[in-house]
Amino acid sequence: MSHQLHNSLVRILTADGDPVGVGFLAAENLILPCAHVIVQGSGSDETVHFDLPLLAPGESFSGRVSFRIESENSSTLLFL
C-alpha cells in the first residue's frame, strides 16, 4: 500500500468511540466514507466522530455532514 493511501485511512466511530467503518481523507478537511457507515456511526445526528489511526494515533475528531450524493446503487457522504 502506498504511503499516501496508508495515511489517508479514516476510522468512523460511534459517539462512544466504537469503530463502525472506514473512509478516506481526500483533502485536509474532506473525508469520503460510504453513507451506511455514517448512519451506523451517527444515527440521525449529522455529527460524525472519527479518528486517523495511522496518521494521528490516539487523537479523535468530529465533523458535520456537508454534502450527500445518493444513487440507486450506493450512497456517499462528504463532510468537513
Buried (B, 14 or more C-beta within 10 A) or exposed (E): EEEEEEEBBBBBBEEEEEBBBBBEBEEEEBBBBBBBBBBBBBEEEBEBBBBBBEEEEEEEEEBEBEEEEEEEEEBBBBBE
